[in-house]
Amino acid sequence: MHSLAGLMLAGWMATQAGAPSPPIFQPGAPGAGSRTITAAEAVALSRSTFTADDVAFMQHMIVHHGQAVEMVALLEAQGADPAVKRLGRRIAMSQEAEMDLMRGWLAGRGQPLDMPGMAHAGHAGAASDTPLMPGMLSPARMQALAAARGPAFDRLFLEGMIRHHQGAIDMVETLMTRPDAAQDTLLSDFANAVVADQSAEILRMQSLLSDF
């Protein structure tokens, strides 16, 4: 995928050569379409500021989403209810797409994908009851999920994913309280999409959980 800066440069070179500038597309948040923007808008977006809190949010959310994808992989192998599996697949697809978006956002701004110390954070205390961050399953809860089968697994999955989604929403709400955070257009759109999409999925999972 071309970076915004690359597209701007291509447009500038074409203009200097006398050729019409190619259209510049701004990608939307997951589930939203791209839109055509002017060169002036592209320059403004490229100068969008971001804070250390923005960077930490994206780095943390990649890890957060990663565990959700792991949970769905277990669901495929050990779950029983077709409706829960269908929902799980949708969750995994959307979160994998969002992880790509977050990695692209960080890379495009010259920021590391991992926070210092995060690479080994999940390996300490394999049976710990302390989650790595809000909403995530602790290592002990992940072990319990991995040991479950059938309807018992489905129930644990739904309970865990509801907490997981609520944790992501809480992370967005915390980010919004930080000074000057979430001013970046793409990050703001993404954060709003997390709240909207995961709130809707929580309601769906609560409905499914009532059958267990």
Secondary structure, DSSP 8 states (H G I E B T S, - for coil): ---HHHHHHHHHHHHHTTS----EEE--STTS--EEE-HHHHHHHHT----HHHHHHHHHHHHHHHHHHHHHHHHHHH---HHHHHHHHHHHHHHHHHHHHHHHHHHHTT--SS-TT-TTGGGSSTT-S--SSTT---HHHHHHHHH--HHHHHHHHHHHHHHHHHHHHHHHHHHHTSTTTT-SHHHHHHHHHHHHHHHHHHHHHHHHHTT-
